[in-house]
Every structure is written in structure tokens, then in C-alpha cells.
Amino acid sequence: MKIRSAIQKIKSHFKKQGIDIDISYPSKRGHHRFTFQHNGQVGSFFANGHDGHSEGWEDADGINWHIRSVGDVSDLYSDYHAGSFRDNITQVCESMLPSPPKFPAGSLVRGKGNKRAQRWGFDGALGLVVEVQGGDYIKVRWCGNSDPRPMLSAETLCSFRDLEVAS
């Protein structure tokens, strides 16, 4: 991903949730990382083949997507490396500030007619979102079920991809 696109993606991800984020650009004194901070965490990346301040840095590819805590530093003597690496800028942004859930608690949902929903027995069933788990999983309390389905309990933890809004 180009640096220009990565910066735009960072700003739009945080802007969707009402946060205006500042990105620190590389300086000429040897600091070559683009960095941004939120909630005690620092996200950073490099411009591949550029120092970040010479001409053409916007068209360079972003590499080395990294996240760490604000006060955390690497220690070469004890083999401690601060933070962790991600595959792309979306993963960095999602780990710093997760997107809001597609179905908030209290939403009325219906199981889709896909293979996984059919296998687990909640295809076409109506339910109420009870709790939003971390990641892409939602706890649903199924209601109005006269058909005893073997895999369907009162509450099921299922992926948001297997649900749709029942309106």
C-alpha cells in the first residue's frame, strides 16, 4: 500500500469514530518512521526505499507495520523487542481502535440461509443480540423456536457474517 493511501486510511478509520488523529512524519535527523498514537499505543511504519522526507515519499510502499505501547522500548541486552508486527495498516488500526459492531446489543437479527447457519440450526431463526464479544462474534439469544434443533441452544455465539437484520 502506498504511503498516501495508508495515511488516508488511518485518518478515515479514526474519523469514523469521531477521533482526529495526528500522524508524525519522519524528520531529517535519522527518525524514518511514520507514527501515530491513540489510547496509550503507538502505530508506526516505514516508507520502503525512502527516508520519508525526500521527494516522492508519498508514492513509496508502506512496510514494517508495527504497534507497541507508548513507554515500551526494546532492550538489546535482554533480547526483548517491544510491540508486535501486523500484516497491513488495517490490522494496526483495528488493534488500536476496533470498529463498532455491525449489530449492537439489543438488535433483532435473523440467521442467514448459508451453509454454516444451516449446519448449526439457526438459519431463518429470530434472535436478540445479548452481548457483543471481541472480534467478529456476537452472543445471540434465540426466541420463538418451536422446532427443537439439536445444535441450537438458548444462547449461541456466532459470527456476524451468519446474521442479518430482521426488520
Summary of the structure (lengths in Angstrom):
residues: 167
radius of gyration: 21.7
end to end distance: 38.7
largest distance: 70.2
contacts: 443
relative contact order: 0.13
helix: 20%
strand: 33%
